[in-house]
Amino acid sequence: MTTGYASETIRAVTDRCGAVTAHRPAGRVDRADVRAARRRMTGRIRKTPVFHTSVAGPDGPVPVTLKLEYLQHGGTFKVRGSLNALLASSARTDQVVIASAGNAGIAAALAASWLGKACTVVVPESAPHTKVAAMWSHGAEVLWHGTTYGEAVRHAAELAEERGAFSLHAFDLPDVAAGAGVVGLELEEQVRGKPPVLVTVGGGGLVAGIGAALGRRQRVIGVEPVELPALHAALIAGEPVEVGRGGLGADALGATRIGELALDVARRYDVPSLLVTEEAVAASREYLWREFRIVVESAGASALAAIQSGAYIPEPGERPVVVLCGANTDLTAL
């Protein structure tokens, strides 16, 4: 159950989306694609654990299940998508190029190193040093270009064409989303019943993959910062649109528009967008460290912030799943 501003947001999106033309992506991701990704990556990716506990909510303890995806190789769910895309590709090249504000670059560098490929990551000038250092540690060439993620994306595409390299997108490729969606298949095996799954939204690869994996079997709920409401804005507009950036979004999520795949999945399976403030995310991140000694980056704590701030209020007897999706952060910021 949702209340207040969040419930009004969902109703407004539902009402307005009915009046617009469906915006179809060039590709599409389905449960079959996610199952193929799981088979393809068997033995290469960690099946991350879940943790049943309670967290502080606005009116007392709230039972939750935490999906500890920050324990994935590279400290991010994104390595699933990068690896699946590289394994599924028929391109005969030993070079990979990607644009990234952080975690996608780390994931691509790691996956490429496993497969004996060279990886170049194009990052905007604002890319956090801790994440760039992680890319280097996995052998990536890092090139700075532009002040925004969009500028880095355009330069990466040009560079991939010049070099004849495989052009890997951070979130808006079917194979990338399918790889991330394996998280959803794992949750079906790890958690009894069909509780809702709260997922942080950046460019949308994770919510697209989990949404495609679970379909209407289980409700998937996107959570994104008020400062960077990419899915929220796209659901209203009926197509991906540019949104403002600032604070949390600028540092942690990078993309300023939702991917077409994510919008397609959200429309097919009625995935809503709940908005949380930067302050709520920071409070949840600090709470995870203080109470559980769990270190996640801001984006990794966003889904939990929806519960702790009251943007999402579970039904009586419900134990929602919260995906903690990334841990590449500056420890001094805690």
ABEGO torsion letter per residue (X at the ends): XBBEAAAAAAAAAAAAAAABBBBBBABBBBAAAAAAAAAAABGABBBBBBBBBBBBBAAEBBBBBBBBAAABBGGBAAAAAAAAAAAABABBBABBBBBBAGAAAAAAAAAAAAAGBBBBBBBBAABBAAAAAAAAAAGBBBBBBEABAAAAAAAAAAAAAAAGBBBBBAAABAAAAAAAAAAAAAAAAABBEBBBBBBBBBAGAAAAAAAAAAEAABBBBBBBBAABBAAAAAAAAGBBBBBBBEEAAAAAAGBABBBAAAAAAAAAAGBBBBBBBAAAAAAAAAAAAAAAGBBBBAAAAAAAAAAAAGABBBBBGBBBBBBBABABBBAAAX
